């Protein structure tokens, strides 16, 4: 994944200046040569000294000229703010949310009879997500109701919120938009505090923001979509993580594409989404952007 944060059209400096400086010197380029057709020499100087954050367009051009990927630029940050042991169920859930599902059924089968009651809410959630992905909507809704039985619909449990999210997605998949909105709104009341939920991972938090942004765009509720896109980007900034940043920037761009007052913001979001999608080899997103 790529660690990059966009706020109001700019990219936070992080360790950017030092990496650009070192790569420029390695290639025997002067600041003037690097700046040519990109920006001014003074801008390059300020970036290297960590005095300013480059715009998205300038960053992309600098990276292309220096042969850097955004992974190179932001390699000092990890995807999680702390390192922790990952359980088998956590690893399976992570792959499911990242849509790496080729061997999930086999991995889930290997856990049967080995789980305690506390694990079952996560197990049933994964089952519900897999059924949703296979468009087995009725079975998925049944699995997700079992999740809510285990969590007792506690709003401070991430599995309650994920169950609401996928119940909404199930109804959206059946074109029952009113029912979908009902469950999405149940998440909305908690989203401002979701990053404080003790059993929530950064991946789960950003997945919720990305999915709600995408769903609200699908329902043409663009203001809500934009709010969740921005929420996800702000959480990513706070947590220094990079999950779904291509998708979040794309959804933000899509939400304001017809707003004539946001033309520059739209272009910045779109350009960064395109660059990140290419770097991540996100084929499904690239197909949407053709």
N, C-alpha and C positions, 0 to 999 in steps of 0.2 A: 504494500500500500504506500501511498505518497503523502507525506506530511507537509501540508500547505494550508494556510488559513487566509481566506479573503474577507476583508471587512471594508464596506463602503468603497469597493473598487480598488483597494490596495492590498498588497501582500505584506504581512508582518515580517520585519527584518530577520528575527531569530539569529541564526549564524550565517545568514545569506552573504553578508559583506565579505567575511573572511574567505568563504569558499570561492566567490567570484574573483576576489583578489588573487588567491593562490592559483586558480586555473588560468587567469589572464597572464600571470607572470610565467607560468609553465609553458604557455603558448607563445611567449615573447611578444605579447601585444601591449601597446601603450593604452592608456585610458582613452586617448583620442581615437585610436584605431578601433577599440571596442565600441565606442560611442557612435561611430560612423553609421548613418542611416537608422539609428535607434533613438538616440537622445543626445544631450550635451555631455561634454567631458566633465563638467561640474556635477552633473547628475550621477555619473559613474563614481566620481570621487566621494560624493555624499553617501551613496549606497555602500561603498567599500568601508567607509568609516562608521557605518550603522546610524547615520544621521537622518536618513529618510527611508521610507518603504517604497519600492517601485510599484507602478501600476501593473496590472495583470499583463497588458500588452507589452510593456517594456521588459518585464521578467521573462516572458516567453521568448522574445527576440534575443535577449541576452543568453538564455539557455541554449537556443538553437545555434547561436554564433560560437559559443564556447564548447558545444558538443556535450552539454550537461543535460541530464534528465532531472526532473523534480525530485526523484529519489536521491540523486546525488546531492542536490542542494539542501535537502532537509533530512539527511540520514541521521542526524544527531538525535532525532526524536523517535521514540518507540510508539507503537500503536496503542499501548496501554500505559497509563500513568504509573503503574506499579506492576512488578512481576509477581505472579502468583501461580500456584499449581493449578492446572486445568484438569478437571475431572473428565471421565469419558463422556458423560452426558453433556457437559459444557462444550466439549470439542464437537460433538454431534450437532448441538444446537447452533454453534458458531457456523459450521458448514452449511446447515440448512438456511440460516439467515443470509448467508453469502451465496446461496443457490448452488452449492457444490453437493449435489444430492445423488450422485451415481451409485454409491454403495450404502446409502443410509438404511435401507430396509434390512440389509444383512447385519449392519452394526447394531441396529435396534434389537433384532432378534437375539443377538448374543447376550443382551442384558436381561432377558425375560427370567423372572424368578430370582434376580439378584439385587433388586432395588428395595429400599425401605420406603416408608410412607412419605417421607419428606422429599424423596426423589420423584414421586409419582406425578406431581403437578408439572414438572419439567418434561417427563416422559410423555404425558398425555398432550402437552402443548406441541411437542415435536410431531407426535402422531397426527394431531389436528392440522398442523401446517402441511405435512406431507399429503394428507387427504385433500386439503385445499388446493395444493399445487397440481394434484391429479384430477381436480374438478369433481371430487366426491363430496359435494357440499353438505349433504345431510349427515354423512358420517363425520365430517370435519366438525360440524356444529355440535354433534353429540360429544366428541372428544373434548372440545373446548368448554362445554358445560361441565365436564368432569374436572377440568382444571379449576374452574370457579368454585366447585365444591371443595376442592383441596385448599384453595386460598381463602375460602369463605368471603370472596369478593373484597378482600382487604385492599384498599387503594394504595397502601404503602408496600405492596408486593408486586414486583415487576411482572410476574406471571398473570396477575389479574389484568394488567394493562395490555399485555401481549394477547391474552385471550379475547379481550374486547376488540383489539385491533383486527385479529383474524376473523372474528365473528362479523365485523363490519365488512371485511374484504370478501367473505363468503356471500353476504347479501349483495354487495356491489357486483360480484361476479354473476349474480342472477338478476341484475338490473333492478334490485329493490333499493333504490337510493335513499329513501326515507329511513328504512331500517339501518342501512349502513351509517347514515349520519347520526342516528341515535347512539350507536356504539362508539363512533368517533368522538362525539361530544363528551361521552363519559371519560374518555382519555384526556380531552382538552382541559378539563377541570384540574387535572393532576400534572399536566406537562411542564408547568413552570417549576414544579418541585421534583420532577422525575429524576433529575441528576443527583438528588439527595437520597433516593431510595437505596437502602443498604445493600439489597441483593441484585441491583441493576448494574450491568456492565456497560462500558462505553459503547460497545457494538449494539446492544439492545436499545439504548437511548437514541442513538443516531438512526437506527433502523426504524424506530417509531416515527421520528421526525421526517425522514425521507419518505416513508410509506404514506403518511398522512398528507404530505405535500403533493405527492403523486396522485393520490386518490382525490383530493380536492380539486386539482387541476382537471382530472377526468370528469368531475361533476360540474366544472366551470365555475367553481367557487374560488376565484383567483386570489382574493385578498387573504383567505384562510391558508391557501397553498403558500403564498409568499411568506406569511407569518411563520409557518412551520419550517420552510426552507431556511429563513433567517435564524430561527431558533436553533436548528441543527448546526448551522455554521458558527453561531456564537458558542454553543456547547463545545464544538470541535476546537474552537480557539481556547476556551478555558481548560479543556482536558489535554490539549496538544495531541489530538488524534486525527486520523484521516479517513475513517470509514465513510464511504458513500459521498465523498466530496464532489465527485464528478456528477452524481445524480442530484445532489442538493443544489449545486450551481445551475444545473440544467432546469430543474423544477422552478427555481427562482427566476431564471430567464423566461421560461414559458409563461409564468404567472403575470409578467409585466410586458410581454411582447407587444401588446396593443396599446400600451400606455405611452402616449407621445411625450410625456414629461420625463420618462425614464429611459430614453433611447440609449444614453451612454451606459447606464447601469445594466440594461439588457445586453448590450454588446460585451461588456466586461464579464458578466456571468456566463454568457454563451461561449465566449472565447476560452475561458478557463475550463468550462465543462468539456469542451471539445478537446483541449490539450490533455486534460486529465483522463478522459475516456480513451484517447489514443495511447497514453502512457500505461494505463491499466489494462489495455486490450479488451475494453468493455464493448464487445461486439453488438450487444442488444441496444445500448445507448447510441453507439455510432450509427446504427441503422436508423434510429429515430431522427438523427441530426443530418441525414443526407438531404 
